[in-house]
Amino acid sequence: MNRLLGGIIIASIFACIFAACTDTWEKTENGVIVHLEKGSLKTPRHIRLSVINENIIRVSATPDKFSKEKSLVVETPPLTAPWEAFEADGNLILQTSSLKAHTNLKTGEVKFTDLDNNIILQENKGGGKAFVPMEVDGTPGYTLHQVFESPDDEAFYGLGQHQADEFNYKGKNETLFQYNTKVSIPFLVSNKNYGILWDNYSLSKFGDIRDYAQLSQFKLYSIDGAEGGLTATYYTNSDPNNIYITRTENTIDYENLESIKDFPKGFPFHNSSIVWEGDLQAKESGIHRFLLYYAGYTKIWIDGKLMADRWRTAWNPSVAKFNVYMEAGKHHHIRLEWQPDGGVSYIGLKALSPVAAEEQNKLSLYSEMGDQIDYYFIKGTSMDDVIKGYRSISGKAQVMPKWAMGFWQSRERYKTQDELLNALKEFRKRRIPIDNIVLDWSYWEEDQWGSHQFDAKRFPNPRSMVKQVHDLNAKIMISVWPKFYENTIHYKEFDEKGWMYQRAVKDSIRDWIGKGYIGSFYDAYSEGARDLFWKQMKDCLYPLGFDAWWMDASEPDILSNASIEYRKELMNPTALGPSTKYFNTYALMNAMAIYNGQRAVDNDKRVFLLTRSGFCGLQKYGAVTWSGDIGTCWEDYKAQISAGLNHSMSGNPYWTMDIGGFCVQKRFEQAQEGSEDMNEWRELNARWTQFGAFVPLFRTHGQYPFREVYNIAPEEHPAYQTIVYYDKLRYRLMPYIYSMTGWVYLNDYTIMRPMVMDFGQDAKVNNIGNQYMFGPSLLVCPVYEYKARNREVYFPKNTGWYDFYNGTYTEGGQCISVDAPYERMPLFVKAGSIIPVGEEIQYSSEKPDADVTLYVYAGADASFDLYEDEGTNYNYEKGKYATISIQYNDHTKEVTIGERKGDFSGMVGQRKFHVVLVNKDKAKGFDTRPIPDATVIYSGNSETIKL
């Protein structure tokens, strides 16, 4: 009996050792769980670390028990990486072949290091985790907060696409929610070569988690010095002598359909203006961070300094941020001038009081609702490597159809079949390259939104329309909203299954069309609803031959300018639970419906989606995000540069915008030939197109005036000429551009690249968000000021740079004011580059056997992997593609066109390559049309060319 008991005890000891059975931690199948002393529901009780691969570790923390819900974003591959766990110095160390995660067994603080214990990232002292229990519609959860330490020289990028023109988010604040022009993606990349995927779907925050507070936090004084509020003067007809009312206001908070009811009753907004003026007195000294929410024309001064001068259309507000150092007790004069510029408009001004710089500069992530803290730490050797890791768990991006990388012509909107076809025919007549034309919304009868049926009077034969587009060697994209009027058959199909959001109908919300119609959006969180959404598209639209889908209003924008709380009510409940919990992920679910649906019925045709909103993982659904209904102004144009760069750093390589801006200032709508407004309109479109030719997708779109180049300016005008020049240049660069789409799939490449991705060793690039790399070689420097004819360019050190147009050389490591004539945007090439350039073509698939000229830029060794495939299908997933490795040896001045690897149906077997060598002594540029230094006929075997 004693011998048996002893055997059991010994066996138990060995079992515990094998399972790492202790009071404080335990092993799991793929990691460990640390158990802390029981505290309140506001502190962590259990912390789980899971090895995803040698470079990625998931951290989950909960005060109670771990959630069993499947992630909407992460698809964890089978674990193959070896790992071990052991205790050392009061920490549990989880180690892979690449990194260590140290968890303090008392506090739960997690620290990530390399194998030599050099810190990469560490949570705040004590763990930095906070939970607040909450409940929504009977569903329990927590508000969640996680803080990490951050060294002074760290920089953060990503978080989606926002409009305040911020680039490096270190020390800044951003609220993450979906809104027209705002795309929130809770993934960030550090210049320390790691990333954090914050796996939460609710409204979230980066930085200071406090809500911006009303101006009433200050002592306020009127223009007469009376304490209690600012002087608000309401003028009618913008006449300083025609005062409607003057009153004292201690807040400026008219940001949504509910709060604008606080304006003076009966105030006529058309042609009106309002001025708020007085003094602010802060309670504490320090940097106060202001958030201006505006529509219409807005100017604000603090102590006589102009802090913001902005315009945005009345129905789609934007934000501006500025910081002011204020001394406690000191009066700071404020003046805000506002012209609503519409019958209903919005304005707000709030601020955050100072916090210690040490706290402000930490990495802080917060979410409104979740089951647990859940984040993925992704280590890399470079920023590219971090993004590769991110896509390994959130989904690979596809090779886009080749035609998608050509030019997209769109407007709001082609109202008839003939308008659309005539526009395309005019491009072909004028020999202006184009691949795609777009049919925007309202092709249906007025009261039939969501029917997917065409208004026969305006679109008598949509099948024929699509065929004619195809006969003109172009593709067509059609707008499909997740919105349905209640009288349509499609609405009723959703409604009878319980798959239609009900609140908008119950509240009798009428939209802006005609007399106003009642409808709502479908619940994309239901698998059955997603299947039905695709089925309706498949039955009504797919047989007509449309090539691409434009998924508008996918935030979802059920009612524009509603408060956040009412927006949640309008999409509540979802099939998965309360909308508060899933608020940011509608676009992801909606994209899944179309991607999975189309691939199920036609797996040979590449899916293309253009969506106004996005989230982590959207890239796996063949989706491109565009930046929404931005304004026709230079400030919005400039903001798209940093917006696009941060979107690219958020893991989705495909992004675009409305070139020229969507919402148009009335002065541009009414501009007459020869007027200054017309001159500015043309220059704005010319400059924006120069930039737009060097983003992942090249697309023009907007409201009236019409956006076709021949409607912007006459043929002899420099605006027309530069727009056509950059359109043609985009097509000449198609071998360079389409190769990058191949790298996106094969290497998880990023096309639109912040300088910090390629020149991270040069600290000066950390905050440069107004120039960038397009691919490995091209330095793009947009011009975003009216009448500017030069701009400052920083040339990163340790390399040289060539002017793309004329080939002149500039040494790196300096900031120079460069020429920027109307017709040209500054564009440079990194020394040690190879750029393959094709012949002039009218559409992307024209001349598949065309000659390719290799522009070789001396000064360093160079390489380029030329990628080709069938262009329209998914055979590349089966290995049906070809690559040609092209190498340049700067010492021997030899170019080697390597052996072709791979093949595919329709592959061109023989091609002529021309080589142009550009060096300091041979200033050859694209515009000089240089004679090739060598030519070779290539048949797939390796060729070496001596230059």
Buried (B, 14 or more C-beta within 10 A) or exposed (E): EEEEEEEEEEEEEEEEEEEBEBEBBBBBEBBBBBBBEEEEEEBBBBBBBBBBBBBBBBBBBBBBEBBEEEBBBBEBEEBEBEBEBEBEEEBBBBBBEBBBBBBBBEBBBBBBBEEEEEEBBBBBEEBBBBBEEBEBEEBEBBBBBBBBBBEEEBBBBBBBBBBBBBBBBBBBBBBBBBBBBBBBBBBBBBBBBBBBBBBBBBBBBBBBBEEBBBBEBBBBBBBEEEEEBBBBBBBBEEEEEEEBBEEBBBBBBBBBBEBBEEBEEEEEBEEBBBBBBBBBBBEEEBBBBBBBBBBBBBBBBBBEEEBBBBBBBBBBBBBBBBBBEBEEEEBBBBBBBBBBBBEEBBBBBBBBBBBEEEEBBBBBBBBBBBBBBBBBBBBBEEBBBBBBBBBBBBBBBBBBBBBBBBBBBBBBBBBBBBBBBEBBEBBBEBEBBBBBBBBBBBBBBEBBBBBBBBBEEBBEEBEEBBEBBEEBBBBBBBBBBBBBBBBBEBBEBBBEBEBBBBBBBEBEBEBEBEEEBBBBBBBBBBEEBBBBBBBBBBEBBBEBBBBBBBBBBBBBBBBBBBBBEBBBBBBBBBBBBBBBBBBBBBBBBBBBBBBBBBBEEEEEBBBBBBBBBBBBBBBBBBBBBBBBBBBBBBBBBBBBBBBBBBBBBBBBBBBBBBBBBBBBBEBBEEBEEEEEBBBBBBBBBBBBBBBBBBBBBBBBBBBEBBBBBBBBBEEEBBBBBBBBBBBBBBBBBBBBBBBBBBBBBBEBBBBBBBBBBBBBEBEBBBEBBBBBBBBBBBBBBBBBEEEEEEBEBBBBBEBBBBBBBEBBBBBBBEEBEBEBEBBBBBBBBBBBBBBBBBBEBBBBBBBBEBBBBBBBBBBBEBBBBBBBBBBBBBBBEEEBBBBBBBBBEBEEBEBBBBEBEBBBEEBEEEBBBBBBBBBBEEBBBBBEEBEBBBEBEBEBEEBEBEB
